[in-house]
């Protein structure tokens, strides 16, 4: 896809504007706070092993559109913060007070959980994982493996339910978050199965608006979730081969093959891996939604600024980068 190569020099690395009373820059998103709302700009940055690695063409747009797709589909399951989509990679959301934890639902033993398991670490969430499991094996029922929420450069840490409700989050609120997470994951798995995919695991974030719990940040995106190709699963599992993936795990595996798994300085991303990940993200969008992904070409920064101005969401004074 030549247009992906052409976009390599037009990705959105950062987005700095004079908007609202405060802002927060995360690993991927730039959040601008407007009283009770947030303008969430999803950049094209890619991170793995708690390091920002560079940018991937159209990544922010794919993430935003998939998050929007799921936010709209799951409102009847759990309230979420999504309001509007003023630009292909911007969401206008309600402002919530985030819970200081993330809830990860896992249907299979893979990724970091598998790496911990093979190193004899399997009780960090307050329960034991069954012995004798194989890589990528399905659990009898999904398990909940919460973590703390770390600042950039710090590692999220495994935490048990008892630790959470002993001071971090009120018991009734946390249990409601678990209930929402399991229902959302079930719906995600059902929909994905119908599209020839397996939703393997995913991360949910929650926040409070008044006394009500909301789903925030993103939902079922290739950054927060693993997706495998369903009709390849059994044969690859039986042969102990890696699964075919349509998510960010591709970049993690590439890094591991380069000898990097979080310590030291990460390798520079090649154009080839940047293009490959862009293709995987766009393929997931098409398979998941049933629609072709029609990327917005050219200067992302200018497009976002123009769209935010048109929607009356920003001041005239800007600082482009």
Wavefront OBJ file of the C-alpha trace (Angstrom):
o trace
v 0.000 0.000 0.000
v 1.978 2.981 -1.280
v -0.155 5.491 0.621
v 1.058 4.014 3.919
v 4.663 4.597 2.895
v 3.755 8.134 1.813
v 2.204 8.776 5.240
v 5.364 7.789 7.161
v 6.462 11.434 7.198
v 3.020 12.790 8.106
v 2.234 10.886 11.295
v 1.094 12.677 14.445
v 3.856 12.392 17.034
v 2.497 15.071 19.357
v -0.311 17.599 19.474
v 0.092 20.811 21.446
v -2.622 23.439 21.443
v -3.947 26.173 23.693
v -7.151 24.436 24.693
v -8.942 24.297 28.011
v -7.620 24.854 31.498
v -5.278 21.847 31.642
v -4.065 18.906 29.622
v -2.505 15.492 30.109
v -0.076 13.744 27.791
v -0.130 9.946 27.999
v 1.710 7.249 26.090
v -0.620 7.587 23.124
v -3.258 10.237 23.864
v -3.246 13.961 24.484
v -6.194 14.878 26.706
v -7.429 18.470 26.921
v -9.870 19.269 29.725
v -12.815 21.599 29.108
v -14.730 21.869 32.382
v -16.779 18.647 32.424
v -15.539 17.357 29.066
v -12.311 16.067 27.517
v -11.007 16.477 23.988
v -9.116 13.203 23.513
v -6.603 13.333 20.658
v -5.172 9.921 19.788
v -1.726 10.414 18.303
v 0.047 7.923 16.047
v 2.544 7.075 18.790
v 3.147 3.423 19.547
v 4.371 2.181 22.903
v 5.395 -1.212 24.227
v 7.081 -2.412 27.406
v 6.424 1.067 28.859
v 8.496 2.831 26.173
v 7.269 5.178 23.454
v 8.879 3.789 20.310
v 7.829 6.076 17.463
v 4.780 6.455 15.230
v 2.654 4.219 13.004
v 0.761 5.673 10.004
v -2.997 5.965 10.615
v -2.742 4.277 14.030
v -4.511 7.070 15.903
v -7.323 7.114 13.386
v -7.848 3.341 13.576
v -7.828 3.357 17.387
v -10.303 6.219 17.547
v -12.718 4.673 15.067
v -12.619 1.239 16.704
v -13.141 2.791 20.148
v -16.084 4.771 18.766
v -17.490 1.593 17.189
v -17.415 -0.252 20.509
v -18.561 2.673 22.646
v -21.650 3.001 20.466
v -22.311 -0.765 20.413
v -22.050 -1.318 24.166
v -23.943 1.602 25.720
v -26.711 -0.788 26.780
v -24.196 -2.868 28.757
v -22.327 -0.141 30.610
v -22.406 3.675 30.503
v -19.361 5.177 28.812
v -17.909 8.647 28.393
v -18.162 8.988 24.575
v -20.048 12.039 23.243
v -18.860 13.036 19.758
v -16.227 12.354 17.090
v -15.168 15.820 15.807
v -12.189 14.460 13.844
v -11.179 10.961 12.641
v -8.765 10.674 15.576
v -10.436 12.830 18.202
v -13.170 11.936 20.674
v -15.121 14.408 22.780
v -15.949 12.689 26.047
v -17.360 13.333 29.477
v -14.770 14.022 32.147
v -14.623 11.367 34.833
v -12.472 10.777 37.904
v -10.459 7.686 36.889
v -10.185 4.687 39.178
v -6.505 4.081 40.042
v -6.584 0.559 38.590
v -7.121 -1.190 35.275
v -9.188 -4.330 34.871
v -7.738 -6.881 32.470
v -9.934 -9.769 31.355
v -8.147 -12.790 29.906
v -9.735 -15.634 27.992
v -6.413 -17.352 27.211
v -3.019 -17.662 28.854
v -0.610 -15.700 26.684
v 1.563 -12.607 26.629
v 2.875 -11.271 29.929
v 0.722 -13.695 31.932
v 2.302 -16.639 30.125
v 5.784 -15.195 30.656
v 5.090 -14.819 34.389
v 3.572 -18.306 34.549
v 6.636 -19.939 32.989
v 8.768 -18.098 35.555
v 6.745 -19.545 38.414
v 4.775 -16.366 39.122
v 1.094 -17.292 39.146
v -0.517 -16.021 42.349
v -0.054 -12.252 42.057
v -3.787 -11.662 41.550
v -4.886 -13.441 44.695
v -5.580 -16.830 43.092
v -3.594 -19.682 41.546
v -3.632 -20.397 37.824
v -4.177 -24.109 37.105
v -0.965 -26.089 36.730
v 0.067 -27.737 33.490
v -1.340 -25.115 31.142
v 0.136 -24.611 27.670
v 0.907 -21.363 25.910
v -2.208 -19.798 24.321
v -4.536 -22.317 26.037
v -8.092 -21.184 26.696
v -9.253 -20.791 30.284
v -12.452 -22.607 31.292
v -13.863 -19.143 31.927
v -12.269 -15.701 31.616
v -10.128 -14.577 34.539
v -9.685 -11.067 35.959
v -6.109 -9.825 36.391
v -6.189 -6.183 37.564
v -3.180 -3.889 37.657
v -2.273 -0.530 39.071
v -2.079 2.445 36.687
v 1.490 3.654 36.399
v 2.852 6.931 35.043
v 4.879 6.912 31.839
v 8.177 5.096 32.305
v 6.839 3.122 35.266
v 5.471 -0.414 35.172
v 1.866 -1.297 35.925
v 1.867 -3.757 38.807
v -0.290 -6.796 39.354
v -2.724 -6.391 42.229
v -5.378 -8.543 43.863
v -9.019 -7.727 44.441
v -8.453 -7.712 48.201
v -5.649 -5.166 47.857
v -7.866 -2.963 45.672
v -10.857 -2.937 48.002
v -8.637 -2.468 51.053
v -8.007 1.163 50.222
v -7.827 1.955 46.513
v -11.457 1.539 45.427
v -14.656 1.041 47.391
v -15.814 -2.582 47.295
v -19.190 -1.932 45.654
v -17.647 0.268 42.964
v -14.894 -2.204 42.159
v -17.304 -5.137 41.987
v -19.530 -3.130 39.644
v -16.468 -2.478 37.444
v -15.722 -6.211 37.393
v -19.335 -6.944 36.442
v -19.270 -4.410 33.600
v -15.894 -5.687 32.401
v -17.040 -9.310 32.201
v -20.242 -8.350 30.366
v -18.327 -6.163 27.911
v -15.789 -8.908 27.304
v -18.539 -11.454 26.674
v -20.158 -9.138 24.133
v -16.784 -8.447 22.541
v -16.044 -12.140 22.198
v -19.461 -12.891 20.680
v -19.175 -10.121 18.103
v -15.560 -10.973 17.275
v -16.402 -14.653 16.849
v -18.998 -13.710 14.270
v -16.301 -11.823 12.379
v -13.813 -14.711 12.362
v -11.774 -13.325 15.260
v -10.977 -14.286 18.833
v -10.962 -11.489 21.396
v -8.214 -12.997 23.537
v -7.869 -10.466 26.338
v -8.458 -6.795 26.906
v -7.994 -3.897 29.305
v -10.777 -1.702 30.676
v -10.505 1.594 32.493
v -13.286 3.107 34.587
v -14.045 6.452 36.142
v -16.665 8.088 38.323
v -18.984 10.895 37.228
v -20.858 11.852 40.342
v -21.992 8.581 41.887
v -22.076 6.649 38.603
v -19.394 4.384 37.172
v -18.412 4.890 33.508
v -16.182 3.082 31.035
v -13.466 5.525 29.913
v -10.373 5.790 27.717
v -10.806 3.118 24.994
v -12.496 -0.218 24.483
v -11.521 -3.326 22.493
v -8.910 -1.517 20.387
v -5.768 -3.261 19.050
v -3.762 -1.284 21.626
v -5.805 -2.494 24.588
v -6.743 -5.957 23.312
v -5.410 -9.053 21.601
v -7.181 -10.404 18.540
v -6.356 -13.746 16.907
v -7.587 -15.258 13.642
v -10.186 -17.792 14.782
v -9.898 -20.481 12.093
v -6.127 -20.706 12.653
v -6.334 -21.150 16.418
v -6.719 -24.913 16.897
v -4.112 -26.022 14.356
v -1.572 -23.501 15.602
v -2.254 -24.322 19.252
v -1.881 -28.061 18.615
v 1.394 -27.484 16.762
v 2.585 -25.106 19.510
v 2.983 -22.341 16.937
v 2.369 -18.643 17.513
v -1.113 -17.396 16.692
v -1.885 -15.023 13.825
v -2.404 -11.613 15.463
v -4.147 -8.406 14.450
v -3.047 -6.174 17.321
v -0.114 -4.466 19.031
v 1.411 -7.796 20.045
v 3.079 -7.789 16.628
v 5.328 -4.932 17.732
v 6.076 -6.605 21.071
v 7.170 -9.790 19.311
v 9.310 -7.790 16.889
v 11.015 -6.066 19.817
v 11.647 -9.369 21.597
v 13.273 -10.735 18.421
v 15.542 -7.666 18.448
v 16.562 -8.599 21.989
v 14.515 -5.921 23.747
v 11.852 -6.659 26.352
v 11.750 -3.447 28.365
v 15.210 -2.894 29.788
v 17.661 -0.434 28.284
v 17.143 1.505 25.065
v 14.589 0.140 22.567
v 15.678 -0.393 18.945
v 14.697 2.127 16.295
v 11.572 1.104 14.409
v 12.219 0.291 10.761
v 9.905 1.554 8.054
v 9.030 -2.073 7.342
v 7.688 -2.758 10.846
v 5.878 0.599 10.890
v 4.143 -0.246 7.614
v 3.381 -3.811 8.742
v 1.716 -2.644 11.957
v -0.280 -0.045 10.042
v -1.531 -2.793 7.722
v -2.463 -5.027 10.670
v -4.408 -2.244 12.385
v -6.320 -1.386 9.209
v -7.021 -5.065 8.544
v -8.473 -5.434 12.029
v -10.731 -2.439 11.453
v -12.120 -3.947 8.246
v -12.611 -7.438 9.664
v -14.076 -6.191 12.934
v -16.493 -3.576 11.579
v -17.195 -4.983 8.113
v -16.346 -1.606 6.561
v -13.342 -0.560 4.517
v -10.945 1.722 6.341
v -10.682 4.996 4.422
v -7.668 6.822 5.844
v -7.321 10.580 5.936
v -4.126 11.388 4.031
v -1.701 14.235 4.556
v -0.965 16.559 7.476
v -2.799 15.191 10.514
v -2.009 18.112 12.813
v -3.519 20.728 10.509
v -6.606 18.628 9.841
v -7.328 18.172 13.549
v -6.861 21.876 14.274
v -9.232 22.830 11.462
v -11.875 20.358 12.617
v -11.654 21.465 16.252
v -12.003 25.099 15.192
v -15.005 24.226 13.052
v -16.631 22.546 16.051
v -15.844 25.538 18.276
v -13.685 23.411 20.563
v -10.460 25.391 20.563
v -8.991 28.858 20.886
v -7.278 30.590 17.996
v -3.826 30.655 19.599
v -1.988 27.425 18.796
v 1.428 25.896 19.041
v 1.839 23.306 16.313
v 4.340 20.470 16.530
l 1 2 3 4 5 6 7 8 9 10 11 12 13 14 15 16 17 18 19 20 21 22 23 24 25 26 27 28 29 30 31 32 33 34 35 36 37 38 39 40 41 42 43 44 45 46 47 48 49 50 51 52 53 54 55 56 57 58 59 60 61 62 63 64 65 66 67 68 69 70 71 72 73 74 75 76 77 78 79 80 81 82 83 84 85 86 87 88 89 90 91 92 93 94 95 96 97 98 99 100 101 102 103 104 105 106 107 108 109 110 111 112 113 114 115 116 117 118 119 120 121 122 123 124 125 126 127 128 129 130 131 132 133 134 135 136 137 138 139 140 141 142 143 144 145 146 147 148 149 150 151 152 153 154 155 156 157 158 159 160 161 162 163 164 165 166 167 168 169 170 171 172 173 174 175 176 177 178 179 180 181 182 183 184 185 186 187 188 189 190 191 192 193 194 195 196 197 198 199 200 201 202 203 204 205 206 207 208 209 210 211 212 213 214 215 216 217 218 219 220 221 222 223 224 225 226 227 228 229 230 231 232 233 234 235 236 237 238 239 240 241 242 243 244 245 246 247 248 249 250 251 252 253 254 255 256 257 258 259 260 261 262 263 264 265 266 267 268 269 270 271 272 273 274 275 276 277 278 279 280 281 282 283 284 285 286 287 288 289 290 291 292 293 294 295 296 297 298 299 300 301 302 303 304 305 306 307 308 309 310 311 312 313 314 315 316 317 318 319 320 321
